[in-house]
């Protein structure tokens, strides 16, 4: 499963696949080893205006094999906090991004 292409996960379409590959995430194993939050961080810093909280939900849901709307509320709450931390660091600038 680790070498399985990333687009085999549910909810990962061609656009997301391309963005993930640009971020160096090519396989299910790549995504599993770094987790949804790190993948989101990479995407957010590459494409800050195109990547939203829904991307983080979708990445987490893909790893869990479900639709993002089906994520438990406590998981969504934790992901929102992670996204806020990443977004705040992005707004503070390059020096702050290294401190995450």
Rosetta blueprint (number, residue, H / E / L):
1 X L
2 X L
3 X L
4 X L
5 X E
6 X H
7 X H
8 X H
9 X L
10 X L
11 X L
12 X L
13 X L
14 X H
15 X H
16 X H
17 X H
18 X H
19 X H
20 X H
21 X H
22 X H
23 X L
24 X L
25 X L
26 X L
27 X E
28 X H
29 X H
30 X H
31 X H
32 X H
33 X H
34 X H
35 X H
36 X H
37 X H
38 X H
39 X H
40 X H
41 X H
42 X H
43 X H
44 X H
45 X H
46 X H
47 X L
48 X L
49 X L
50 X L
51 X L
52 X L
53 X H
54 X H
55 X H
56 X H
57 X H
58 X H
59 X H
60 X H
61 X H
62 X H
63 X H
64 X H
65 X L
66 X L
67 X L
68 X H
69 X H
70 X H
71 X L
72 X L
73 X H
74 X H
75 X H
76 X H
77 X H
78 X H
79 X H
80 X H
81 X H
82 X H
83 X H
84 X H
85 X H
86 X H
87 X H
88 X H
89 X H
90 X H
91 X H
92 X H
93 X L
94 X H
95 X H
96 X H
97 X H
98 X L
99 X L
100 X L
